Amino acid sequence: MAIETFKRYENKYRLSQPSALLLQDLLRPHMDPDPHNAGGALYPIHTLYYDTPGSDFIRASLQKPSYKEKLRLRSYGRPEMDSEVFVEIKKKVAGVVNKRRSAMRLSQAYAFLKSGELRGNIPTQNAQVLREIAYVLSRCELRPALHMSYERLAFRGERDLRVSFDRNILARRGDLRLESGAHGDPLLTSGEWLMEIKAAQSLPLWLCRLLSELRIYPAGFSKYGSAYTRELLRQGADGRPFVPARKPEIDLPAHPALA
């Protein structure tokens, strides 16, 4: 349950099914599969994004400022209340992504993100990142805003290089619990994949050549941003505000400073 910190550049690419499968085959001689992809099976990811009632975090992010941040809760697989999950704060400064996270049980994570106070046995090495997250919770009225789920195939290479392929990306505004599993509205067209390339340094020459030969180019795509934009378009289409299917069961009280 040690703190994990990632600092790197990230680029995203939208790929058709044939392009994704071809590229996956071409990566295998250069990179190792993620340990979670045992036997070639994709592993599920569930993410709960936290935001203000006015969606201030994602609205600011869509304006592409030099600094932006996200707070989220993530699990690998459908969790139970005593399963290990990760509380993450993700910041992007001048194009460089810095992600800091700490592991804890799902029940602990819910309580922490609701109250901003740590309860139970949390390893001392996580104190710094948890204080940072607690500060964010103290200055903003945050609550569960969006559930995102997808299946991932990932590869690891030299110099912290990581390439991941996500499919079946589903987003929902209601039933905001990780333990509820994967369901929601698809963000990509049928058969489409989202590839992410993450590197602490410049990309290796062999990968640059491969992307060039296949004519694969970056396409800015934010999972949370795309879901939020789609919601705004839905509001404009029928003239009514978007209402979740049901009230989130994890409800944060308003912070006094924002009352």
C-alpha positions in Angstrom: 0.0 0.0 0.0 2.9 2.4 -0.7 2.5 5.7 -2.4 2.8 5.6 -6.2 4.0 8.6 -8.2 4.0 9.0 -12.0 5.5 11.9 -13.9 5.3 11.7 -17.7 4.0 13.0 -21.0 0.8 11.4 -22.4 -0.6 11.3 -25.9 -3.9 9.7 -27.0 -5.0 8.1 -30.3 -8.3 6.9 -31.5 -7.9 3.7 -33.5 -10.2 1.5 -35.6 -10.3 -2.2 -34.6 -8.0 -3.4 -37.4 -5.4 -0.6 -36.7 -5.5 -1.4 -32.9 -5.0 -5.1 -33.4 -2.2 -4.6 -35.9 -0.4 -2.2 -33.7 -0.7 -4.5 -30.7 1.0 -7.3 -32.7 3.8 -5.0 -33.8 4.5 -3.8 -30.3 5.0 -7.3 -28.8 8.6 -7.8 -30.1 9.6 -4.5 -28.4 7.5 -4.4 -25.2 6.3 -6.7 -22.4 2.6 -7.2 -21.6 1.3 -5.8 -18.4 1.2 -8.4 -15.6 -2.6 -7.7 -15.4 -3.0 -9.0 -18.9 -2.2 -12.7 -18.1 -2.9 -14.9 -21.0 -3.7 -12.0 -23.2 -7.0 -11.2 -21.4 -8.0 -7.5 -21.0 -8.4 -6.3 -17.4 -11.3 -4.0 -16.3 -10.8 -0.5 -14.8 -13.5 1.4 -12.9 -13.0 5.1 -12.1 -15.1 7.5 -10.1 -14.4 11.1 -10.9 -15.1 13.8 -8.2 -16.1 17.3 -9.1 -18.0 20.3 -7.8 -21.8 20.6 -8.3 -21.0 23.1 -11.1 -18.5 20.7 -12.7 -15.7 23.3 -12.2 -12.9 20.8 -12.6 -13.9 19.5 -16.0 -15.1 22.9 -17.2 -11.6 24.3 -16.4 -9.9 21.3 -18.0 -11.8 21.7 -21.3 -10.4 25.3 -21.5 -6.9 23.7 -21.8 -5.1 25.8 -19.1 -1.5 25.4 -18.4 -2.4 23.8 -15.0 -5.3 21.5 -14.3 -6.2 18.8 -11.9 -8.5 15.8 -11.4 -9.5 13.8 -8.3 -10.6 10.3 -8.8 -11.1 6.9 -7.2 -10.0 3.9 -9.2 -10.2 0.1 -9.0 -8.9 -2.7 -11.1 -11.8 -5.1 -11.4 -15.2 -4.7 -9.8 -14.4 -4.1 -6.1 -16.1 -5.1 -2.9 -16.1 -2.8 0.1 -13.0 -4.4 1.5 -11.1 -4.5 -1.9 -8.0 -2.4 -2.5 -8.6 0.8 -4.5 -6.6 3.9 -5.3 -7.3 7.5 -4.4 -5.6 9.6 -7.1 -4.9 13.2 -7.7 -3.8 13.9 -11.3 -2.3 17.2 -12.3 -1.1 18.5 -15.7 1.4 21.3 -15.7 2.7 22.7 -19.1 2.0 19.3 -20.7 3.6 17.2 -18.1 1.3 14.8 -16.2 1.9 14.1 -12.5 -0.2 11.5 -10.9 0.0 10.7 -7.2 -2.1 8.0 -5.6 -2.5 5.9 -2.4 -4.1 2.5 -1.9 -6.7 1.8 0.7 -9.9 -0.2 1.2 -13.0 0.9 -0.7 -14.9 1.6 2.5 -12.0 3.7 3.8 -11.8 5.6 0.5 -15.5 6.5 0.5 -15.2 7.7 4.1 -12.1 9.8 3.4 -13.4 11.4 0.2 -16.7 12.3 2.0 -15.2 13.8 5.1 -11.6 14.7 4.2 -10.5 12.9 7.3 -8.4 9.7 7.5 -9.7 6.9 9.6 -8.3 3.5 10.3 -4.8 2.1 9.6 -3.2 4.1 6.8 0.5 3.6 6.2 2.6 6.6 7.2 4.4 6.6 3.9 1.1 7.8 2.3 0.8 10.8 4.6 2.0 13.4 2.1 -0.2 12.5 -0.8 -3.2 12.0 1.5 -2.6 15.4 3.0 -2.6 16.9 -0.5 -5.9 15.2 -1.4 -7.4 16.3 2.0 -6.4 19.9 1.1 -8.2 19.7 -2.2 -11.3 18.3 -0.4 -11.1 21.2 2.1 -11.1 24.0 -0.5 -13.7 22.6 -2.8 -17.1 21.1 -2.5 -16.5 17.8 -4.2 -18.8 14.8 -4.7 -19.0 11.8 -7.1 -19.7 13.2 -10.5 -19.1 10.5 -13.1 -18.4 6.7 -13.3 -16.2 5.5 -16.1 -15.4 1.9 -16.9 -13.4 0.2 -19.7 -11.3 -2.8 -20.6 -7.5 -2.4 -21.0 -4.6 -4.1 -22.7 -1.3 -2.6 -21.8 2.4 -2.9 -22.6 5.5 -1.8 -20.7 8.8 -0.9 -22.3 12.2 0.8 -21.7 12.6 4.1 -19.9 9.1 4.0 -18.3 7.4 3.7 -21.7 3.8 2.5 -21.4 1.3 1.9 -24.2 -2.3 1.0 -23.3 -5.4 0.2 -25.4 -8.9 0.8 -24.0 -12.2 -0.5 -25.4 -15.8 -0.6 -24.3 -15.5 2.8 -22.6 -18.8 3.4 -20.7 -19.8 6.5 -18.8 -22.7 7.2 -16.4 -23.9 10.0 -14.2 -26.2 7.8 -12.0 -25.5 4.9 -9.7 -22.1 6.4 -8.7 -20.6 3.4 -6.9 -17.5 1.4 -8.1 -19.0 -1.8 -6.8 -22.0 -1.4 -9.2 -19.8 -2.6 -12.0 -19.7 -1.6 -15.7 -22.7 -0.1 -17.4 -23.5 3.3 -19.0 -23.3 5.1 -22.3 -20.5 4.2 -24.8 -18.1 7.0 -25.6 -16.6 5.4 -28.7 -18.1 3.9 -31.8 -18.4 0.1 -32.0 -15.1 -1.6 -32.4 -13.1 1.6 -31.8 -10.1 1.7 -29.3 -8.4 4.5 -27.4 -4.7 4.2 -27.3 -2.5 6.1 -24.8 1.3 6.4 -25.0 2.9 7.5 -21.7 6.6 8.3 -21.5 8.9 10.1 -19.0 11.2 11.0 -21.9 11.0 11.2 -25.7 9.6 8.2 -27.5 12.0 5.6 -28.8 12.9 5.9 -32.5 11.4 2.5 -33.4 8.0 3.6 -32.0 8.0 7.0 -33.8 8.8 5.1 -37.1 6.0 2.6 -36.4 3.4 5.3 -35.8 4.5 7.2 -38.9 4.4 4.2 -41.2 0.9 3.3 -40.0 -0.2 7.0 -40.2 -1.3 7.1 -36.6 -1.5 10.6 -35.2 -2.5 12.0 -31.8 -6.1 13.0 -31.3 -6.9 14.9 -28.1 -9.4 12.9 -26.2 -10.5 13.2 -22.5 -12.7 10.5 -21.2 -14.3 12.7 -18.6 -14.3 15.7 -21.0 -16.0 13.7 -23.7 -18.7 12.5 -21.4 -19.3 16.0 -20.1 -19.5 17.5 -23.6 -22.0 14.8 -24.6 -24.1 15.7 -21.6 -24.2 19.4 -22.7 -25.2 18.4 -26.2 -28.0 16.2 -24.8 -29.2 19.2 -22.8 -29.2 21.3 -25.9 -31.1 18.7 -27.9 -34.2 18.5 -25.6 -33.9 21.7 -23.7 -33.9 20.0 -20.3 -31.2 19.7 -17.8 -29.5 16.3 -17.4 -30.8 14.4 -14.4 -29.0 11.2 -13.2 -31.0 8.0 -13.2 -30.9 8.0 -9.4 -29.4 10.1 -6.7 -25.8 9.2 -5.8 -25.6 7.2 -2.6 -22.3 8.9 -1.6 -23.2 12.5 -1.0 -20.7 15.1 0.2 -21.9 18.0 2.4 -21.2 21.5 1.1 -17.9 23.0 2.3 -18.5 26.1 4.5 -16.3 28.3 2.4 -18.5 27.6 -0.6 -21.9 27.8 1.1 
